[in-house]
Structure formats: C-alpha cells, structure tokens
Amino acid sequence: MTSLTRINCLAGILAALLAGPAMAQPQAEAATPLASTAQPAPTAAHPQAAPADAAAAATAQPPSRPAVSVADAPLPPPSPDAQQAYMAARDKLVQIRTLRRQTNTQSSTGSGFFVSADGLLITNYHVISQLALEPERHRAVLVAVDGKEAPVQLLAVDALHDLALLRIAKADKDGDAPHHGALSLRPANNPLNGGERIFSLGNPLDVGFAITEGTYNGLVQRSFYPRIFFGGTLNPGMSGGPAIDTQGRVVGVNVAKRLGAEQVSFLVPVEFVEQLLARSRSAEPVKGALHAELTRQLTEHQQALTDRLLAGPARTERYGPYRVPVPSESLARCWGDGRERRSESLFDFERSQCRIDSEVFTGDGDVGGLGLRYEAYDAPRLNPWQFANTYSQSFANEPMRKRGNRVRTGFECREDFVAGDAKLPLRAVVCMSAYRKFSGLYDLTVLAVSVDQPRQGVLGRLNVSAVSFDNAQRLASHFLQGFSSESAR
C-alpha cells in the first residue's frame, strides 16, 4: 500500500492512537542555527537548506540555514605548519560543482578530496544532493587546484552522516580513470587528543582553495550522530573538504558552522569515511534518483531514534500541578523562559521546549527530528468561563499544515478526549502527513491539553518527522501516557 493511500485511511487508526485507558508538541531554539558550508550559486536559491549537523535550531519546523555573509571576519595568516600541510595536500583537493544540464550553469559548489589513486573522492551528501535526487536535471564536475575540470560520477551516499562517495569519470568508454594522489586517513587506533591542531581545507565562497587552522575540542555533546567540535573557521564552499592533522592524515570532513559564533565549526569523523569506502569502493555509478536508498536510510534512522528515546525509565518534569514527559538529558536539549506574570491577561504563563539533535538532510530540507513544547497556564484571577475561553484559543491557535506540497501531503487529524497514565483527562489531537517520495514515512504531531482544572492547565506538543507508522503509534502513546497530575501521585 502506498503512503498516499495509507494516509487517506488514517481516521480509524488515529482513533486507535487516541484510545485512552479511562475514557472512550517547538518554536525557536535558544541557541543559534548552523550554516551549511556548501556554497550556492550567486543567482540560485540555496539548494541545501540544512545538512544533517549537530544542534540545528528547530522544533516544530526547522528553519533554513542561510549562507554565511562574505563580510565574515578575515582569516588570520596561516602558520608555517599550516602552509606545509596545505602544500602537501593541495593536489589532492578539488572543488565539486553541481551544474544544471540544460543551461550548464552552477547550482551549488562544495569541496572534496581524493581518497584513492584510481579516482575515488569524498564530499558531503548535501553538496551533491541535487545530483542524487534529480540526476536527469543535474550533473557534477570536479575542478582541481590547477583549474582543470573533469566529470564525476556518484557511487554511494551516507545521508545519516552527510557523506557521499564519487569517482572521477573515465576518459573514454574503454579507458581507465586517470590516477591521482590521495590523502591518507588517520587510523582508528590513533584517536585525536583534546587541543590537537587540525587544518581544514576547501574552497570557501568559490574564491579559491584555502586552509584554516584550529583545534580538536572533542565530540559535540548530545549530537545524535558523532560530530567533531572544530575550534576553527569554516565558510560556505568548504563543505566536503578534508580536515587533516599535522601529518597530513584526514581526521574529519568539513560539514557546518554555528551562526552567530566565532570558530565553532563541525566535522564528520573520519571513521564514517572508512565505513563508506569499505562498503561502496567497488560500487557501480548511480543511474537514477536515490529516493529508495534515502528511504532505507531514513527508516533505519527513525528506528534508532525511537528505540533510543523509549529505552530506559520514563522521565517527567513538573509544570505547575502537572507532570509531563521529557527526553533523557543525555539525548535532548531543553530550555525554558521562566515564569512571566502577564498583568494585562491575568495569566501566569510558562513555556519550555526540548529538542533532539537528530535531523538528517535529504535535499528537501531536514527530516528525522523530534521536538517537544509545553505551555503551563495559571489564572487564579479569572473565572472558569474566562479561563476556558483563553485556554481554548491557545489550543486552537496551534498551527497545522492543512495543505500538502511537493514533499508531503497535508495533515489528516483526529481529535478526542483521552486519559494520561495517571487518569489525567486530556483533550488530544493526533495529526499525520505522508511523504510523497519516501514511502512509508510520515510526519507526526500530537497536541494535548489537560482539562481537569477550572483555572489551570498544561498544553503539550510533540513533533516528529519522517517516522514509520508503527513508531508513530509508539511515540504518540508514550507522549500521551506521560501526562499526570501532581495531586494524583
């Protein structure tokens, strides 16, 4: 059964999600978002709105990641060690350009590097995502440091770690690919040490090949997939370029930087390059769009996300007289804006949000994320009718995507009254939307409000993207059963 057919049959299954034992989700993040380090063509819309990186801002709908301004602070002059590293690696570096077949114009640029003498190259998936999803409209070429250009073929992608494996195309039908120097990979038995110097290489802003110097600061905390915290500067166009140690060995791949911060950048650890090479070194060039392969990878991702979230004991936090479910502190970041007395509305209002850094860039934005948002209300100076009116308006103002687009169908929703784990009565809405090209994956939104008190209440919202139907059921049930009343404990 296709996803579109299944979503049209949701009414009965959504009702099952809402069946309670006793009866019958986030907005802006406190931290700033990441910027892709791929570079769009000057006249084109940014094609890689958000690669799969650590700590991207989002809850209900992740914002896009704009390119970094050319007016960023100038880079300091490289040290003698950096100059030596650059000269040793420069002939192994390339720029990767995605071109529109019809007009032969650039739609995006990034960086890459040779990992074998017979022409294998590594870059980021988000650099070549247009080629992966629309090969009939795009092609890719490399441009070497000396300016020579050559076509490249896509062999495999690892969207979960934002990597792609390319091969320089053969000179002719029967010829062999030209031989190239290759960068070596730092062995797994020789891990990086805190403060160790790293040199990042690439072609920033399409102005020429460059090197930036920084330090290894460990792995990013709470990142769903490992990311190296690089204390150095990355700029658009450097995506997919190598980060090397003082011996010229690759330790990671440039992937993103933090907007609004200085020298807070991120690398994909080299271990995932090794894994991609091990399984795809001999792969044949990709012939068509990779929607089926991306679906397989996203399905694997959402299963790991669901299992990790639901593993171990349930965790709750107190909001006024209520307790609500929250993820483990080792998995999610949570923020709250504190209590705010609103004299004009006679409301005591508190809001918080939690987000798991688990988004995966597909080429059509980020998917695979999970976020929670809560709002607690206390209105002792309102009568019950006034409170109910204001409370209901807040519930009704929660945005839902009613119309579909080229990526997803519109939401279908079901509303009912259910009971949480401790018999707390809730008004709940469950909404689902199907992906058009990632068959069997859905976006899920669950909205719930308590209805047991005349002047107090809590509203919660769960948003999950690109999840299977079975795991949507598991997550919705876990969320609704996590609500309880302190008075009932």
N, C-alpha and C positions, 0 to 999 in steps of 0.2 A: 504494500500500500504506500503510495507516495505521501510526502509530508503535507502537500496541499489537500489531499483527500482526507488525511487523518485530522487535520486541524478543523475541518468542517464538521467533524463528528465529535467535537470536544464537549458538547453540553452535558452528556451523561457522565463522561469521565471527570470533568471538572466538578460535577456534583459529588462524585466519589471522593475527590480530594477534600471537599468541604464537609464531608460527613464527620461530625464530632461524636465523642463518646457519650455526651449527656444530652445533646439536642440534635431533633430530626434524626514594599520596603521602602539613592542617597544623592545629595547635591554636591556643591563644591567642596573640595578637599582642603584641609588646612595647608598642606604643602603645595608647592607649585608644580606644574606638569613637566614632563620630559619633552625634549625636542628630538625628532628623528635626525640622524646625522647623514641621511641621504639628501641629495640636493635636487629640487625640481628644476625643470627648465624655466628660464625667466618669464616666459609668456604662458606657462601652463599652470593649472591648478596643481597643488601639491598632491602627488599621486599616492604617497604613503602617509596617510593621515596620522597613523600611530603604530609604530612597530611594537613588537612584544617585548617591553622593557620593564625594569623594576620601577615600582612606585608611581605609576601613571595616575594622574588625577581623574577620578570618575566615581560615580556610584550608580545612579540610575542610567545615565548615558554619558560615557567618557567623552570629554572634549577632544577636539583635534589638537595635534601638536604642531604649531606653526614653526616655520623655519627660523633659525636664529638670524638676527639682524646682522648685516655686513658691518654695522657700526660697533660690533663687539670690541672689547679692549684688544690692542695689538699684542701679539705674542712676544715674549722675551727672546733674545737671541739664543740659539742652541749652544749647549756646552760642547767642548771638544769630543766627549764621548758620544753625544747625540749626532754630531757631524760624521763621526766614524761609522756609527750604526746606520745612518742614512745612506752613506756612500756604499756600504756593504750590501744594503737591501734594495737600493733604488731600481736595479734592473729586474727585480722580481715583483715590482709593484705595477699595477695597472689601474686605469680608470675604467669603470663599467658604465656604458651608456645604453639606455633603452631608447629605441627610435621607433617612431610611427612608420609603418611600412608604406602607407600611401603618400606621405609627404616627405619622408626621410628626415624629419625634424626630431630633436631630442625631447623626450617627455620626462626623463629623470636621469640623474647621474649619481654614481657612488664610487666606491673603491673596491679593490680586490687584490689578490696576491696568488702567485703560483705556489703549489704545494707538491708538484711532481715535475720531472724533467720532460715528460711527454705531454704537458699542457693542461693539467688539472688546475683549476682555480677555485678559491673560496671567496664568497662575498656574503652579505646579508640577504635573507629572503626578501625583506621589504624593498631592497634595491631593485630586484627583478620581478616583483610581484605582478606587474602588468604583463610581462612575458609569460609568467606561469598561468595566469588566468585568461589572457586574451592573445594567444600566440598568433592568431590569424591577423591581428592588428598591430603587433609589435615584434621587433627583433632586437637583438642585443649585440654590441660590439665591445671590444676592449681597445683602449688606447694606451700604448706603452709610454714610458718616460721620454723616449726619443720621438714621440709623436706618431709612430706607426700604428695603424689601425688594423684590426682583424676581427672577423665574426666569431662569436662564441655560441655554444650550444648548452642548453640546460640539461643536466643529468638527474639531479635529485634535489629535494628541499627538505629542510627540517624547520617547519614553521614554529614549532614549540620553542626552539632555541634561536630562531631568526637566522638561519644559515641556509646557504644554497651552494651546490657544487656545480661548476661549469667546466666545459672543456673547450679549448681553442679549436675551431673547426679545421678540418684537414684542408690542405692546399688545393687538392682536387679530388675527384671521386676515388682514385686508387692510391693517392699519395698518403704519406704519414704526416701526422701533425708535427710542426716544427718543434725542435727541442728548446727548452728554456731552463735557466737556473731556477731553483726552488728554495724557499725558506724552510728550514727545519723546524720541527715542533719540539717544545720543551717536554722532556719525559715526565710522565705522571709520578715517577718515584723521586722527582726533584721539585717539590712544591715551592711556590713563592713564599718569601718571608715578608712580614709587615715592614713597610718603609722601603722595600726594594725598588730600585729605579726601573721605570718602564718607558719605552719610547713608542709613541703611536704615530703611524704613517698613513697618509692618504692624500686626496686631492680636495682640499676644502674650497667650497664656493666656486668650483670649476675655474680656479685661477692658477693652478699648478700644484705639483707634488710638494709636500711639506712634511716636517716631523715636529712633534711636540713632546716635551719631556714631562714626566710626572712620577707618581709613586703608587705602589700597591698598598691598598688600605683594607685588605680582606674582602670578604663577600658581603653583598648587600643584605642587611637584616630583613627578614620576613618576605624576601622575594620568593615566589612560588618555585621558579627555576633559578639555579645559581647564576648570579651576575657578579663580576668583579667591580669593586668600587675603585675607580681610577682617579687619583688626585692629579688631574691634568686637564688640558683643554681639548675638546672635540668640537668640530663645526660641521654644518651640512656639507655633504660631499665626501666626508671621511668614513661614512658607513661602509662596513665590509673590509676596511683596511686592517692590516695587522698591527698588533701591539707586541713589541719584542723586548727581550731582556738585554743586558749588556753584552751577551754573547751572540746576539742576533737570532735567538730562537723565539718562535711565536709562543706567546703566553695567553693571548686572547684576541678577540676580533672586535673592533670598534662597533658600537651599536647605538648609543644615545647619550645625551647630556641632560642635566637638570636646568630648566629655565629658571631665571631669577637667582642663580647661584654662581659662584666662581669656582672653577676647577672641580666640579662634581660631575664626573662622567662615568660611563658604564661599558663594560666589555663582556662578551660571551667567553667563558673559559675555554681553553684550547681542548679540553677533554671531549667536548661535543664536536669539534672539528675532526678529531681522531675517529669518533664513532661514525660520523657521516662518511668519512673516507673508507672505513672498514667495510661498510655495507653497500656502498654505491660506487666504488672506484671503477668497476667494470660495467656499470650501467649503460644502457643504450640511451641516446638522446631522447628527450621527451617529445612526443609527436603532437599531442593535443593539450587542451586545458586540464589543469590539475585539480578540478573540483572534487573528484572522487578521492584522490590521495589526501587532500586537505580535510575532507570529511572524516577519513580514517584517523588522521592525527588529532583532529578536534574531538572526536569521540573518545579517543584514548585520554585526552586532556581532561574532559569533563568527568570521566570516571574517576581519575586520580583526585580531582578537586572534590568531588562529592564524598569519596571514601575518606579523604583526609579531614574534611570538615566534620563528618559524622563519627569519626573514630574517637574513642575515649569518652569520658564522662561529659554530660551536658553542662554548659556554663551559662549562668544568667547574671544580669546586673539589675540593680534596683532603680526604678523610676517612680518617685512618689510612693504610692501604696502598691505598686506593681513590680513584678519582676519579668524581664524579657530576655530572650535568648541572644547570646553574642558568641562570636567565634573565639577560639583559643588565642591568647595573647601572642603565642609563638607563630600564628598564622596570619593574623589581621592587625591592621592599624585602626584605632578608634579615636575619635575626637568628640568633644562636647563644647558648647559655647556657654555653659554655666547658666545660672538662673537669672532671669531678666523680669523685673516687675514692670508690667505694662499698664500704667495707671489709666490710660485712655480706654483700654479694652477690659480693664478689671481682671486681667489674666495673669497668672504666674505661669510662665512658659519656659520649657527647657527642651533643647534639641541635641541629639548626638548622632553620629554616623560611624559605621565600621566598613572597612573595605579590605578585601583580599587582593593582593597584588598578583593576579593570575591571568591578565589579559594576553591574548595571542593575536598578533596582527595577521590578517588574512589577505589584504589587498582591498577589502571593502570596509576597513575600519577594524577596531579591536573587538574581539569576542572572547568568551570564556571567563568573564569576570563575575564576581559576586559582591554585592554590597547590601548593607542594612542601614536603615534610618529609623530613628524613633523621635517622637514628639510627646512630651508629657504636659498635661494641662491641669491647672488647679484654679478654680474660680469661686472662692468662698463668698464673694460679694454679689454674685449673680444668682437669680432664682433658677430653678431647674429648667424652665422653658427657655430662658435666655441662654443658658449654657448649652442646651441641646441644639439650639439654632446655630450658635457659633461653632460648636463641635462638628455638626453635620456639614457646615460649609467647608471646614478644613478637610473633611473626608472627601467631599465632592470635588474639591479643587486639585486633588492628586492627578497629575497628567497621565494619560494613557494614549498610546498611539492607535488611533481609530482606523487610519487609512494605511494600506500597505505601500511598499515601494519596490524597487527592483531587487532588493536584497531579501526582504521579509514580507510576509502577509501582515495584514492588520491584526490587532489583538482580538481574540474572542474571550469573553469574560463570563463568569458565573458568580453570583452573589448569594450568600446565605448566612444564617446565624449558626454558629458552632460554639463549642466549649474547649478551652485550653486544657492543659494537663491536670490542673487543679480545679477543674469545673468552672473556670472563669468564663462567663459568656462573652462572646466576641461577634462582631459583625465583620464578615470577611469577604473579600473579592479575590478570585484567582483568575488570572489572565494569561493566555499563551498565544504565541505567534510563531509561525513556521518559517524556516529558511527555505528559500526557493531553490538554491543550488547545493545546499548541504543537507541532503535528505536525512530525515530522522532526527534533526536537531531543532530546538525551539528556544525562544526567549520566554522566561517565566517571570511574572510579577505577582506577588501576593501582598495584599493590603488588608490590615486587620486593625480594628479599634475595639477597646473594651466598652461594654455597655452596662456595667453593674453599679455605677455611682452617679448621682444626680449632678455633681459639681466637679468631678474629677474624671480623668480618662487618660489613656495612652494610645497613641497611634503608631503602628509599625509598618514598615515596607521592606520587602525582600525583592531584590532584582538579581536575576541570574541570566546570563546569555549563553547561547549555544550549548544546551543541555539536552540529554535524551529524555524521552517521555517518562521512562521508568524512574530516572533520577530526579526529574521534576516532581514526581509524586513523593519521593523520599524527602526531598528538601522542603516542599510545602508542608508536609506532615510534621517534620521536625520543627519548622518555624512556628506553626500554629500551636503545637503542643508545648512550646517553650514559654508561653504566657501564663502567668499566675498572679494571684493576689496575695499580698503580704498577710492580709487578715485571715486567709485560708490556710496558711502554712502552719 
